[in-house]
Amino acid sequence: MQALSSLQSKLGTVVDEFRRKYSSFDESFSSYTGQYGAGAVKVYEPFKINDTIDPVIIILGRTTPLFYKDSHRLLSGSLSSVTIEMGSVYVMGRREPPDSKLIVWSPNEESEVEQYDSRVRIIPSRIHAAIFGLEDGSILFADLGSSTGSILAGETSKPEPFITLYAPSRVYVHRVPIETKYARG
């Protein structure tokens, strides 16, 4: 898997490009780093989301779901979809001021992919997460230090179910164990 420093470097290049290309990204980035500091946007432990069984559920801010379908390399929400291309980086977040739309900024476009309910306390961060389409065919998801966290749930092609939680230190997780109804083999 790519080293964190390599992914952070790719992210830095994309941030500079997106700030020049999209005024909405520049406003979101400027206000986010103005509030949390210049080093607030960084790659946290990337998770490989390719070679998974469709779909992988990605929840941003604990209330805003997206779906990643590896069979089509497609990230989708209720408003639109974005095809993940190899060699590209995609940043997810929201506009500042908030307009209840989750945005994916990509090298090709700014896409509104999902609506979120702005009445809830936990909404996606302005600069929330990134997806890296790497040249070797890997597709990685990483939270960028969002203030509200991310959840990934799915199953690898092995098959191995997974839940990955990117969370601030103060999040309550209630696990309810249930009995399996089938024999493990």
N, C-alpha and C positions, 0 to 999 in steps of 0.2 A: 504494500500500500504506500502511496505517496507520503513523504515526510511532511510533517506539519509546516515546516519552514517553506517548503516548495508550494504548498497550497496557500499559505499566507501571502507569499509573493504573487501568486496568480490572482488572489483576491485583491491585493493592493493595486495591481495593474488594471483590473476591471473596475475597481472603485474610481480610479482616476478617469478612465474612459467614460463610465456612466455619468459621472459628475459633469463632464463636458457635454455629453449627448442628451441627457434628460434633466430638465430643470426640476422635475418632481423628485428625482433621486437626489440631486444636490441639496434641495431643501430638507428632505428627510435625513440625509446623512449629516448635514450641518447642524440641524437641531438635535439629533441623537448624540453626536459627539460633543456638542456644546453642553449638553446636560450631563453626560456620563464620562467625558474625557476623550482625548484624541486616540488613546489605545483601546477604546471600548469595543471596537469591531475587530474580532479575531476568530480564527477557526478553532472550534473545540472538537476534539476527537471525532473525526469523520466516520461515518457508517456506510458501508457498501450496500447500495440498494439495487444493484443489478444481480442477475441470477436469482431472482426472487419470483415467487408465484404471485400472479396478479390478483388484486392490487396490494400495494403497500400503502397503509393509511398513514398520512403525515398530519399531525394536529399541531397547529401553531397557536401559542397563547392559550392552550387547553380548551379552546372553543371553536377554532376555525379549521375544518378538515379539508385536506387535499388528498388526491389519490395518484400514486405513481404506478403505471402499468409498464413493467419492464419489456413485455412482449412487443410493445410499440414505442418504447422510450418516451412515454407520454405522461406529463404532469397535468392533472386536470382538477378543476373545481366546477361549481355550478354555472359560472359565467363563460369560461373558455378553457382552452388547453394550450400547452406549450410542448413542442417536441424537443427533447434534449439531444443536442448534437455533440459529437465527440470534439474535444478541443475547446469547448465553450464553458463559461461560468454563468450561472443564473443566480440572481439575488432576489429574495422574497422579503417583502415588508409592506408598509403602508405609507400613504402620503401624509405630509404634514402641511396644513392641518388635516386631521382625519376626515375621510369621506365614506367610511364603512366599506372600503374595497381593499382586498388583498392584491398586491401588485407583484408581478414577476418582471424584473428588468433583465433583459437579455441583450446579446450583441445586436440582435435584429429588431427588437421592439420592446415596448412597455405594454404588458398585458394585464388587464383586470381579470383575475381568475376566480375569485370567490368573494362573496359578501360576508361581512362579520357584523355582529350585533354590537353597536357602539354603546349600548346601555349596560353591558356587562362590565365588570371590573377588570377582567383579564382579556385583553385584546392583543393581537400581534404587535410586536415592536416595529418601529419605523424601519430599522435594518435588522431583520430577524434571523434569516438563515440563507444558506447557499447550496446549490447543487453544482457539482463539478463533473462535467463530461470529459473524461481523460482520454488521451490518445490511445492508451492500451485497452480501451473498451470498458474500463471501470466507470461506474457512476456512483459518486459519493455525495451523501447528505451531511451537512454540518450546521449546527446552530452557531450563530456568530456572537454569542454572548448576550442573547436577547434577555430582556428583563422578565419575560413571562414564560420562557421555556418552550420545548417541543417534545412531542411524543411520536415515536415510530412504532408501528405494529404490522406484522406480516409473517411470512414464512419463506425460508430459503428453499431452493430447489432440492435440498438434500433429503427429506424435508425436516427442517428445524424451525419451530415457531420462535418468534422473538418479540420483545417489547423493549425499546430503548427510550430512556427518559433523560432529556436534557433539562435540568431544573435548577432554579436558584436554591440556595441552601434551605430555605423555609418553604418546603412544599410537603403536604401530607399525602402519603400514599397508603391507601387502605387495601390490603390484599386479603381476599376471601378464598381460602383453599376449598376446593371441591373434590370429591372422589372421582377418579376416572371410571368410566363405564365400559372400558374395553381393555383387553389384555395387552400389555406392552410386549413387543417382540423383538 
